Amino acid sequence: MNDNKSSSFNVSSKSGRRSRLATLGVLEQYLAPHHLLTRWMQRLTRVRAPWFKNRQISWFVRRYRVDMSIAAETNPLAYPDFNTFFTRPLKAGARPIISGGDAIVCPADGKISQIGDVYKGRLFQAKGYHFDLLTLLGGSEARARPFRDSRFVTIYLSPRDYHRVHMPLAGRLRETIYIPGRLFSVSPRTTQAIQGLFARNERLVCIFDTAIGPVAVILVGAMFVAGIETVWSGLLPHSKQVIERDYAAAQAHEEITLERGQEMGRFNMGSTVIVLFPPDRVELAPGLTQNTPVTVGELLGTMSPGV
């Protein structure tokens, strides 16, 4: 009987220690100099000295069990620096785009963090936590209005994943909004501990005009994400100011139109992608739930009948 009590006490003690350590880890993030650490990481991941970058890459491949067989360059040490390795392209055909005129495809490799409906202007983050649509999109009521009571998908890209982001469906870029913010980690542990995380972190909101109406693809920055890139403007500079760009007013020769499955951006280190669809325009694929693994090009949903 005493042994059972001792065993129960040990399990409870270990659980309590893990909980305290998790709380401490989140507290440290509040205190950490996010942007300073990220600038430091940006420099380190671009060092090209072979002895340095090879150790970085070799450790990373082992630690995260990176599958190099699908990379365009399968030898990890052939990349000139860590960042080039991390943002590596894949072999042609490694991520086939599902066919079908009404298909909407997954924009990134990773896991579904959350999926569902925007309810009264709020998106579900994790148990007990939500974040505000209006804040997520930069505070513009006009910009948020088309996405109230809509559908959303949040995809978490882990360190081992392919880190390029692709178009869920064909669209013409209407506007981008760079929103400065914190750089909390977006790991599952942190999303379960920090209220409104995705509306607090630095992010780039990209709004496209598509066959189903406006669709937003939001690239969320995170701790050590040393830059967000797009195919039309390159690496975004970190700024303390909101930066809005209106592409809808561009001349015809300056229009940016991307096809379904085409690359639209990438993360220099890992993060999260949020996709917002207009109300009543998308049927999400059955079987997609929290923690479902996904890859670029697989079925995310279909355009609703009549669209």
N, C-alpha and C positions, 0 to 999 in steps of 0.2 A: 504493500500500500504506500509506504514511504517512497519506494522507487518510482511508482506511478506519479506521485506528487512532484518528485524531483524532475522527472522527465517532462511533465507538463510545465513546470516552472522554467526549465531550460528552453523549451520551444517558445514560450511566451516572452522570455528574456531576449531571445534571438530576434523574434518578430519586433519587439520594442526597439532594439538597437537598430534594426534595418529602417524602421520608421523614423527614428531620430536622425540617422545618417541621411536619409532622403530629404528630411526637412532642412538639415544643415546644408545639403547640396543646393537646394533651391534658394536658401538665404544667401549663400555665397554669390549666386547669380545676381541678386539685387545689388550687392556691394561691388561686384566686379566692374572694372573699366571696359565696358563692352567694345567700344569703338577703338580704343587703344590696342586691346588684344587682337582685334580683327585686322587692324593695319599691320600689326606685327606678323600675324599669320600670313597676310597677303605677301609680304616680303619673303618670308621663309619658303613659301610654296613656289616661288619663282626663282630660287637659287639654282644655278645650272652647274655648279661644281659637281662632277660625277660622284665623288666620294660622299657628298652630302645628300644629293637627291636620290641616289641609289639606295642609301640606307632608309630614307623616308619611305620610298615606294615599296621596297622589299618588306619592311615592317608592316605597312598598311595592307598589302596583299595577304600576308599571313594572318594578321590580326582579324581582318574582316572577311577572309575567304573569298576574295574577289574572283569572279569567273572571267578570266582573260580570254577564254576560247571564243567568245563572241565579239571581242574587240577587233577593230580594223587592224591594229598592230598588237599582236598577241604577246610580244616580249615586253614586259613592263619596264625593263631598264632601257629600252630604246627611246623612251620619251625624254625630251630635253630637260624637263623639270616636273615637279610634282603636280602642279596645276594642269599642265597639258595631259598628264596621265589621268588625273581625276576627271577631266572633262572630255575624255577620249570618245571618239566616234565609234560606232559599232560596224560590223561587217554588213555589206549589202544583204538584205533579206533576213537579218537577225531579228528584226521587229516588223513582220509583215503587217500591213494595214488592212483591217477587215473590209471586205467588199460590201456593197449595198448602198444605194443612193440615200437611204434614210438613216444610215448608221452614224453614230457619234462615237468617237474612239477615245481611249484613255490617253491623256497627254503626257504621262510620266510613268517610269518604273517606280515601284514602292509598295506601300500598303495603304488601304483605305483607312484614314484616321477617323473620319466621320462622313456620313452620307444621309441626305434626307431633305427636309423642307425648311426654308426660312420662315419662321413663325413670328409674326408681329415685329418684323425688323430685327430678329435675333437669330443667330446661328449657334448650333450646339457645338461645344468644344470638347468637353469631357464631363463625366458625372459631376453635377453640381456647378458647372461652369459654362457660360455662354459668352458670345461677344456680339457687338453691335454692328449691324450692316452699314449704317450711316458713317460710323467712325472708320470702319474697314475701308470704305471707298473715298475717304478724304473729307467727309463732312458736307458734301453736296447733296441736298435733298433731291434735286433734279436727276442726279446721276444714280441715286439709290432707288428712286421710285420704280423703275422697270423691274427691279429684283426683289421687291417686297412680296412675300408669300410665294417665293419661287423655289427652285430646287438647287441644291449645292452638293459638291463633292470636295472633300479635303483629302489630299494624298501626301503622305509623309515619305520623303526620300531618305533612306538610311545611308550611312557612309559607303556601303558596298554597292549601292545601286548606280545605274546609268544616270547621269545628271544633266541630260539635255531634255528640254521641254518642247512638246510638239502640239500642233493645233488639234483640238477635238473635232472640229469641222471647219470647212472653208469659211473665210471671213475677210472683210476689209477693215483694216485698223481705223478706228474712229478717233481714239484719244488714249494717251497714257498719263498716269498720275504717279509721280514718285513721291512717297510719303516718308519722311524721316521718322526714326523712332528708336526704341531699344533694340538689343540684339540678344534677347533671351534664347537659350536653347529651345528647339522645338521637338525634342525627344518626347516619347510618350509620358515619361515620368514628369517632365516639366509642364506639359499641357494639362496634366491632372492636378497641377498645384498652383498655377498662376492664372488668375481671372483675366479674361479678355486678351489672352496672349497674342493672337494673330492680328488684333487691332491695335496692339501696342508696339509690335516690332516694325522695323523698317520694311517697306514693301513697294512693289511696282504693280500698279493696277493697269491692265491692258484691256480695253473694251473694243470689241469687234462687232461690226454689223454682219449678220449672217442670215441664212434662209429662215431661221426661226426667230429672228429678232436680235437684240443686243445680247452678247455673251461676254462675260468678264473672266479673264484668266489672270490670276493674282499670284505673283511670285513673292513669297515671304522670306525675308532675310533672317539670319539667326547667328548665334555666337560662332565666330570663326568663318562665316560665309563671307569671304573676302571679295565680294562683288557679284552683282547680277548683270548678266549680259543679254542683249536682244540681237536678233539678226539684222535689225534695221538701224540700230544706233550704237552697237558695241557695248563696252563696259560702262556701266553707269557710275558716275562719281558719287561718293557719299556727300550729302549736303545736309545742312540744318534747315533748309527751306523746302516747302512743297514745290514741286516743279510739274506744271501741267503743259502738255503739248497737244494741240488740236491738229489731228491729221485729216479730219473730214473736210477741212477747208483747203487742203493741198491741191495743187494742180494735177491734172490727170497723169502726167508723167511722173509725179511724185507719190502717187497712191501706193499704199502697201497692202497687197492682197496675198494671202497665204492659203494654200490648199490644205485639205484635211490630211493630217499626218505629217505635214511639213514642220521642220524645226522652227521654233519661234524664239527660243532663248535657252539659257543654261545658268546653272549655279556653279560658282567657284567655291566649292565645299557645299555640304548638303543642306537641305531645307524642306520647304513645304509649298505645294501648289493648291490653290483653291479655285474651283471653277463654279461660276454662277450662271444658271440658265433662266430665261424668262418663264413666268408662270404658264402652266398648261401647254408647254411646247415640247416636253421631253418625257419619255418613259424610260426610267433607269433600268438597266439590265437586271433581271432577277438573279438573286444569289449574291449580289454585292452588299456586303455588310462591313461593319468595323473589323479591321485587321485582315480583310481579304487581300492577298497579294495580287498586284496588277502589273501589267507591262504596257509599254507604248504600243498603240495600234490595236489592242484588243477591244471588244465591244464594251462601251460604257453605258450606252443607251441608244434609243432610237427617237427620231422625230415623231411627234404625235400625229396620228392620222389627220389628214386635212391640211397639214402644214405645207 
